Amino acid sequence: MNAKQLLRLTEARRLAASGDGKAIREASGLSLHEVAAAIPLSVSGLFRWENGERVPRGERAVAWAELLEQLTATRRPS
């Protein structure tokens, strides 16, 4: 994992611990199924991340952080 990916992993863990990841997904109108399929990750795995039951790890966590960043960017006013 390179430095950029490690920063994303750190962000994924912050998003999971704070509940911000779930809030971003919900504000974007996306279901657990849709986001899990995009990463890809099991729905139960994503649920556990979002509810603080598991710590995001690996490439899927990096993909989740990147997706959430993109969702956040699309919601910002121009």
N, C-alpha and C positions, 0 to 999 in steps of 0.2 A: 504494500500500500504506500502510495507516495504522500508527500506532505499535504497536498490539496485534499486528497481523500481523507487523511487523518483529521483535517479541519472539518470536513463534512460529517465525519463520524462523531466528532465532538458536538457538532450542532445537532445531529440526530438524537444524541443522548440528552441534550438540553431540552429539545422539543418534546421528547417523551416524558422526561421528569417533570417538566412544568405544565404539561397538558396542552401546550401551544400547538403541537402537531395535530391533535384531534380537533382543536378549535379551527385551525386553518382548513383542514379537510371539510369539516362541517360547513364553514363559511363559504366554501367553494361549491357546496352542493353535491359533493361526491360521496358515494357510499364506501363502506369498508371493502366491499367486493371489488369495486372499480379501482381503488388505490392499490389493494393487494395484488390485483392482476397486473397492474402497471409496473410493479417493482421487480420481479414477481416474488410474492410471499403468501403464505397461507393467511386466510382471513383471521383465523384464531391467533396467529403470530402477530399480525398487525394490531388486533384488539389488545393483546397483552402489552405491546409496546405503548399504545395510546393510554392504557390504564395503569401504567407503572408496574406491571407484574413482571416484565422482562426488560432487560437492558438491550437496546438495539446494538447489533454487532455485524461486522462484515460488509460485504459489497451491497447487500440489500439495504442495510441501514444508510449507506452512502447514497444509494439511489432514492431512498425515501426522503432524505434531507434535500437532495437536488430537486425532486418533484415539489416538495413543500415550498422551497425557495421560488420556483417558477410560479406556483399558484399564488404566492404572496405578491410577486412582481406584477402579475396580471390584474391584481385587485387595487394596486396603487393608482391614484389619480395622475393623469398626464400633465 
